[in-house]
Amino acid sequence: MGMMSITSTPPDSSSPAHCRAHKSFLISNYILLGAASSCIFLTLSLRLLPSACGFLLILLHALTIVAAVCGCTAASSSSGRWYGTHMVATVLAAILQGSVAVLVFTRTSDFLVDGLKSYVRQEDGEVILKMVGGLSVLIFCMEWVVMALAFVLRYYSYVDGNGVRRSAKVQQGELTSNWQPFQV
């Protein structure tokens, strides 16, 4: 069976629950993509690109977008390696997004003046930064929803027979047929 991508549909042999989970996963990823791209544009509107913190903030949102796009195919691939990589990247991005949100809401003026070195007025910068913080909270929550749905999709893929399943009896038979006690 093929991998699911952003525009793919679940296989015809899938259960209705699998189809609902797949649609929910795609909608959640679209919301995540929209929120992360909005954060990038809001951050760029602060005119803080020369600062290192501003560049890292933009990079965090760009990595969130890349993880969301890659997650669409990785969650249902037959390779557990890509699924695990997607889950680790999403957890790290969620933790960083949550940290940014807490920093923005607790120390807005200090973060804007000392860390970001924005060139906009202080009052306007605080409003923009609070909007970025609100979107970061949304991204944080949506990333956990996406991870849960990726787990559900992987589970349904395994149950529907798209995953690689081997019984112990087959593995035992392979071991005994190729087993040689000594190399001659």
N, C-alpha and C positions, 0 to 999 in steps of 0.2 A: 504494500500500500504506500501511496505517496505521502509526502509531508504536507501539512497544512500551512498555508501562507496567509497573508493578509486578505487576499481575495478568494481563497479556496473555501470549499464547503466540506463538511465532514463526510466520510464515506457513506454510501447508501446503506450499508449493512449496520450503521450505527444506531444505537438506541435513541429514543426521543430525548432522554436526559443528556446524552452526549451532544446532541444537536443544540439543545438549550445552553449547555455549558460553553460550547464553541462560540455561539452568538454572543453570550455574555462576555466571554474572553475578548472577542474582537471589539465590542463596544467599550469595554474597560480600557483596552489599549488605545482606542481612538481618543477617549477622554484624556488619558495620560499624555498622548502626543500633543493634543491641543493645549493642555495646561503647561506642559514643558516648553512648547514653542512660545506661548504667551509670556512665560517667565523670561525667556531670552529677549523678547522684544521690549518688555518692561525694563529689564536690566540694561539693555542698550540705550533706552531712553534716559537713563540716569547719567549718561555720558561719562562712564568710568573706565573705559577700555584701557587707558594707560596704567591703571593700578593692577597689581598682582591679584588682589582679592577679587576684584571685578572680573578679571579673566578666568579665575578659578570658579567663580559663580556661574559664569556663562558656560564654562566647560562642564560643570556638573549637570546643567540642564541639557546640554548637547549629548552627554553620555546617557542621560535618562531617555532621550529620544532614540538613540541607537539601541539601547537595551529593549525598549518597547517594540521597535521594529524587528529586531532579531528574535525576540521572545515569541513572536507569532509562529515562526517556523521551528524554533527550538523546543517548544513545549510538547510538540507531538512527533518529533523526530524519533526514529528507531534507536538512535544512539543516545545512551544515557549521559554521555560526556557533555553534549551540548545542552541538555536539559539541566544538568548540574551547574554548568557554567552560567547559564541564564539565571538560575535561582541565586547563585552566589552574587552575581553582578547586581541583581535586583535588590537583594537584601542590603548590600553595601550602599547602593544609591538611595534606598529608602532611609537608611540610618543617616546618611549625609543630608538628605532633604529635611528630615526631622530636626537635625541639628541646626541647619540654616534657619528653619522656621522659628525655633526657640530663640536663636540669637537675634533674629530680626524683631521679634515681638518683645523681648526683654531689654535689649540695648539698641534701639533703633537709631537714636542720634549719635551715639558713640560709634556704632558700626558704620554709619554713613560718613561721618567726618574722619575718623581715624583709619578705618580699614579700607573703605572703598574710595575715598578721596574724590567724591563726585563734584561736578562743576555746576550743578543745578542749585537753585535756592534750597535752603535747609527745609522749609515747610513742604515744598513740592517733592523733594527727595524723600522725606519721611512718608508721605502719602504713597508714593510709588513703591517704596520699600515695604510698606505694610501690605500693599496689594501682592507683591512678590511673596511675602511671608504667608499670606492667605492661600495663594496658589501652591506654595510649598507644602502647606498642610494638606491640601487636596491631593497633591502628588504623592505625599507620604501614605495617605490612606489608600489611594488607588493602586499604588505599587503592592501593598499587602493584599488587596483584592485580586490583582493580576497574578500574584504568586499562588494564592489559594486556587484560583481557577486553572492555572497551569498544572497544579497538582491534580486537580479533578480531571482535566483533559488527559493527562498522562495515565491516570487510573482507568478511565474509560477506554483509552486506547489499548491498554493492557487487557482489560476484560473483554473487549470486543474482538480480540484476537490479532490486533495490529502490532502488539508488542511481541518481543521475543520471549517465548516461554519454552522451557525445556524441563522435562521431568528428571528426577534423580535416576530413574531406571535407564533412560537413554544415556545419560552421562556415565553411569556405571558400565553400561555395555560398551561404550567407546573406550573407556579406560582399560577394560580387560582385553579387548581385541588388539590393542596396540601396545600392550604392556610387555616389556622385556626386562628380565631381572638384571642382565649384565650386557654391556656393550662389548661385542667381539670384533 
